[in-house]
C-alpha cells in the first residue's frame, strides 16, 4: 500500500512542479517568479524525500536538508534584493 501512495505522491508533486515551471515562465511580475522559484525548490525537495522513502536510504534526507537550507537563504536574498535593491548593505 505504501508503494502506491508514494507513486501517487510522485505524480502529484511532478504535476505541481510543471505548473510552477509554467508560472516561472509566464509570471506577470517579478514577485510571482520569485514565489515560483521558492515553490519549485520545495517541490523538488518533496520529490527527493519521496525517492528516499522509496529507496529506503537516509542519504537523500541529508541532501534534502541541504537543499532546504540553501533554498531558504536564496529566497531571503531574492526578497531582500527585490525590496531594497541590494543584498549586502
N, CA, C and O of each residue as an XYZ file, in Angstrom:
356
protein
N       0.821     -1.190      0.000
C       0.000      0.000      0.000
C       0.871      1.262      0.000
O       0.518      2.258     -0.631
N       2.001      1.221      0.702
C       2.903      2.368      0.734
C       3.485      2.648     -0.647
O       3.728      3.805     -0.991
N       3.707      1.623     -1.428
C       4.260      1.792     -2.772
C       3.309      2.619     -3.630
O       3.748      3.512     -4.354
N       2.013      2.331     -3.556
C       1.033      3.082     -4.341
C       0.913      4.522     -3.863
O       0.745      5.431     -4.675
N       0.998      4.737     -2.563
C       0.908      6.091     -2.024
C       2.114      6.921     -2.457
O       1.964      8.095     -2.795
N       3.290      6.334     -2.453
C       4.499      7.052     -2.875
C       4.432      7.366     -4.372
O       4.810      8.460     -4.790
N       3.960      6.428     -5.169
C       3.838      6.678     -6.603
C       2.805      7.769     -6.901
O       3.019      8.601     -7.782
N       1.697      7.765     -6.174
C       0.677      8.795     -6.343
C       1.225     10.161     -5.937
O       0.941     11.165     -6.590
N       2.005     10.200     -4.865
C       2.614     11.456     -4.424
C       3.644     11.937     -5.444
O       3.747     13.138     -5.694
N       4.414     11.007     -6.042
C       5.338     11.368     -7.115
C       4.592     12.057     -8.254
O       5.035     13.084     -8.770
N       3.473     11.490     -8.631
C       2.676     12.032     -9.721
C       2.183     13.440     -9.392
O       2.291     14.345    -10.220
N       1.647     13.625     -8.199
C       1.112     14.929     -7.825
C       2.209     15.994     -7.690
O       2.028     17.127     -8.136
N       3.322     15.643     -7.087
C       4.396     16.620     -6.951
C       5.043     16.935     -8.296
O       5.497     18.059     -8.512
N       5.093     15.969     -9.194
C       5.615     16.235    -10.535
C       4.697     17.186    -11.292
O       5.163     18.095    -11.979
N       3.398     16.975    -11.164
C       2.438     17.877    -11.788
C       2.561     19.285    -11.205
O       2.515     20.274    -11.936
N       2.713     19.363     -9.907
C       2.885     20.658     -9.256
C       4.171     21.341     -9.723
O       4.197     22.558     -9.901
N       5.219     20.572     -9.918
C       6.486     21.124    -10.401
C       6.326     21.689    -11.812
O       6.875     22.747    -12.120
N       5.586     20.999    -12.660
C       5.348     21.502    -14.007
C       4.526     22.789    -13.989
O       4.797     23.708    -14.762
N       3.536     22.859    -13.122
C       2.734     24.071    -13.017
C       3.560     25.242    -12.473
O       3.350     26.389    -12.868
N       4.486     24.953    -11.578
C       5.373     26.009    -11.080
C       6.330     26.492    -12.160
O       6.649     27.679    -12.223
N       6.783     25.592    -12.998
C       7.635     25.995    -14.121
C       6.862     26.918    -15.061
O       7.409     27.895    -15.572
N       5.591     26.601    -15.284
C       4.747     27.456    -16.121
C       4.606     28.842    -15.500
O       4.671     29.844    -16.212
N       4.415     28.914    -14.181
C       4.295     30.208    -13.509
C       5.610     30.966    -13.566
O       5.607     32.195    -13.644
N       6.723     30.267    -13.530
C       8.032     30.921    -13.616
C       8.202     31.587    -14.980
O       8.718     32.702    -15.065
N       7.778     30.923    -16.029
C       7.917     31.468    -17.377
C       6.855     32.535    -17.637
O       7.155     33.583    -18.211
N       5.634     32.277    -17.223
C       4.501     33.119    -17.568
C       4.247     34.244    -16.566
O       3.500     35.173    -16.871
N       4.849     34.181    -15.380
C       4.561     35.129    -14.306
C       4.574     36.576    -14.759
O       5.539     37.012    -15.387
N       3.531     37.330    -14.458
C       3.485     38.702    -14.956
C       4.450     39.645    -14.232
O       4.880     40.645    -14.808
N       4.792     39.342    -12.988
C       5.652     40.237    -12.221
C       6.799     39.459    -11.593
O       6.761     38.232    -11.507
N       7.809     40.184    -11.161
C       8.981     39.565    -10.543
C       8.652     38.837     -9.240
O       9.195     37.754     -9.024
N       7.789     39.367     -8.349
C       7.455     38.595     -7.149
C       6.794     37.254     -7.452
O       6.985     36.290     -6.710
N       6.018     37.180     -8.536
C       5.424     35.901     -8.931
C       6.501     34.900     -9.321
O       6.399     33.714     -9.008
N       7.518     35.377     -9.995
C       8.604     34.482    -10.408
C       9.443     34.023     -9.222
O       9.880     32.873     -9.176
N       9.669     34.917     -8.263
C      10.413     34.526     -7.061
C       9.626     33.498     -6.259
O      10.201     32.538     -5.747
N       8.322     33.692     -6.147
C       7.478     32.718     -5.457
C       7.465     31.383     -6.183
O       7.448     30.328     -5.548
N       7.474     31.422     -7.516
C       7.529     30.181     -8.291
C       8.846     29.445     -8.040
O       8.852     28.222     -7.900
N       9.957     30.176     -7.982
C      11.247     29.532     -7.681
C      11.246     28.912     -6.287
O      11.799     27.832     -6.079
N      10.622     29.603     -5.338
C      10.544     29.087     -3.978
C       9.742     27.782     -3.939
O      10.155     26.820     -3.292
N       8.631     27.749     -4.609
C       7.831     26.522     -4.601
C       8.458     25.422     -5.447
O       8.219     24.240     -5.197
N       9.261     25.795     -6.453
C       9.970     24.773     -7.232
C      10.969     24.039     -6.348
O      11.070     22.813     -6.411
N      11.706     24.777     -5.528
C      12.664     24.066     -4.677
C      11.945     23.259     -3.598
O      12.448     22.212     -3.191
N      10.797     23.707     -3.129
C      10.049     22.929     -2.142
C       9.511     21.645     -2.769
O       9.559     20.582     -2.150
N       9.000     21.741     -3.991
C       8.502     20.536     -4.659
C       9.626     19.565     -5.007
O       9.453     18.352     -4.889
N      10.766     20.083     -5.430
C      11.892     19.185     -5.708
C      12.411     18.544     -4.421
O      12.881     17.407     -4.431
N      12.322     19.276     -3.325
C      12.683     18.724     -2.028
C      11.743     17.574     -1.655
O      12.187     16.540     -1.157
N      10.461     17.759     -1.894
C       9.487     16.700     -1.601
C       9.716     15.478     -2.488
O       9.597     14.343     -2.027
N      10.042     15.706     -3.750
C      10.341     14.581     -4.639
C      11.578     13.821     -4.170
O      11.623     12.593     -4.240
N      12.562     14.542     -3.702
C      13.772     13.892     -3.179
C      13.468     13.080     -1.927
O      13.996     11.982     -1.756
N      12.625     13.613     -1.057
C      12.233     12.863      0.139
C      11.435     11.608     -0.221
O      11.629     10.548      0.375
N      10.546     11.737     -1.188
C       9.786     10.565     -1.624
C      10.692      9.506     -2.236
O      10.481      8.310     -2.035
N      11.702      9.945     -2.984
C      12.656      8.988     -3.544
C      13.445      8.298     -2.441
O      13.746      7.109     -2.542
N      13.784      9.043     -1.380
C      14.466      8.439     -0.240
C      13.598      7.417      0.467
O      14.096      6.386      0.918
N      12.307      7.690      0.570
C      11.377      6.721      1.178
C      11.287      5.478      0.312
O      11.287      4.357      0.820
N      11.209      5.679     -1.009
C      11.084      4.544     -1.924
C      12.334      3.663     -1.899
O      12.230      2.437     -1.918
N      13.504      4.281     -1.858
C      14.748      3.518     -1.864
C      15.128      2.993     -0.486
O      15.885      2.028     -0.382
N      14.620      3.604      0.561
C      14.902      3.138      1.911
C      16.286      3.522      2.422
O      16.869      2.792      3.224
N      16.814      4.638      1.979
C      18.121      5.087      2.438
C      18.016      6.496      3.014
O      17.125      7.260      2.642
N      18.915      6.831      3.910
C      18.855      8.133      4.569
C      19.718      9.189      3.880
O      19.699     10.350      4.288
N      20.465      8.821      2.858
C      21.335      9.789      2.178
C      20.515     10.884      1.498
O      20.945     12.035      1.440
N      19.353     10.534      0.992
C      18.507     11.520      0.317
C      17.911     12.516      1.307
O      17.646     13.662      0.944
N      17.701     12.101      2.531
C      17.163     13.007      3.540
C      18.188     14.077      3.911
O      17.824     15.229      4.146
N      19.450     13.705      3.963
C      20.501     14.674      4.254
C      20.658     15.659      3.101
O      20.882     16.848      3.325
N      20.540     15.172      1.878
C      20.596     16.069      0.721
C      19.399     17.008      0.713
O      19.531     18.177      0.348
N      18.248     16.517      1.105
C      17.049     17.354      1.172
C      17.208     18.450      2.219
O      16.730     19.567      2.018
N      17.861     18.153      3.315
C      18.103     19.158      4.344
C      19.017     20.264      3.820
O      18.789     21.440      4.105
N      20.027     19.906      3.073
C      20.920     20.908      2.486
C      20.185     21.773      1.459
O      20.376     22.989      1.421
N      19.356     21.159      0.638
C      18.581     21.920     -0.339
C      17.634     22.877      0.365
O      17.447     24.005     -0.090
N      17.033     22.447      1.465
C      16.107     23.310      2.207
C      16.831     24.526      2.777
O      16.307     25.640      2.728
N      18.014     24.322      3.310
C      18.756     25.459      3.871
C      19.186     26.436      2.784
O      19.044     27.648      2.949
N      19.703     25.928      1.688
C      20.127     26.799      0.603
C      18.943     27.494     -0.063
O      19.055     28.651     -0.470
N      17.830     26.813     -0.175
C      16.641     27.422     -0.759
C      16.096     28.542      0.091
O      15.651     29.562     -0.435
N      16.125     28.366      1.405
C      15.655     29.423      2.301
C      16.528     30.659      2.190
O      16.019     31.776      2.107
N      17.828     30.467      2.189
C      18.756     31.597      2.087
C      18.584     32.298      0.734
O      18.628     33.526      0.660
N      18.391     31.529     -0.315
C      18.192     32.119     -1.636
C      16.906     32.922     -1.725
O      16.886     33.988     -2.341
N      15.837     32.429     -1.123
C      14.569     33.148     -1.132
C      14.670     34.448     -0.336
O      14.153     35.479     -0.766
N      15.323     34.407      0.806
C      15.500     35.620      1.612
C      16.351     36.639      0.862
O      16.044     37.831      0.884
N      17.412     36.190      0.202
C      18.267     37.111     -0.555
C      17.508     37.732     -1.721
O      17.649     38.928     -1.980
N      16.708     36.942     -2.425
C      15.934     37.480     -3.550
C      14.881     38.471     -3.072
O      14.666     39.500     -3.712
N      14.223     38.172     -1.954
C      13.221     39.099     -1.423
C      13.875     40.400     -0.951
O      13.325     41.483     -1.153
N      15.038     40.293     -0.327
C      15.732     41.498      0.133
C      16.191     42.336     -1.053
O      16.111     43.564     -1.010
N      16.666     41.693     -2.100
C      17.067     42.420     -3.298
C      15.864     43.093     -3.946
O      15.975     44.212     -4.447
N      14.737     42.433     -3.941
C      13.526     42.991     -4.541
C      13.031     44.202     -3.759
O      12.545     45.165     -4.352
N      13.148     44.162     -2.436
C      12.650     45.258     -1.613
C      13.626     46.443     -1.571
O      13.194     47.593     -1.646
N      14.923     46.181     -1.455
C      15.887     47.264     -1.209
C      16.783     47.595     -2.384
O      17.334     48.695     -2.442
N      16.941     46.694     -3.305
C      17.799     46.960     -4.457
C      19.207     46.413     -4.310
O      19.931     46.332     -5.303
N      19.626     46.033     -3.101
C      20.914     45.367     -2.900
C      20.770     44.356     -1.788
O      19.826     44.411     -1.000
N      21.704     43.440     -1.726
C      21.612     42.359     -0.741
C      22.453     42.692      0.484
O      22.005     42.502      1.615
N      23.662     43.185      0.267
C      24.557     43.496      1.373
C      24.631     44.999      1.528
O      24.882     45.726      0.567
N      24.409     45.453      2.745
C      24.435     46.900      2.992
C      25.778     47.342      3.502
O      25.980     48.528      3.763
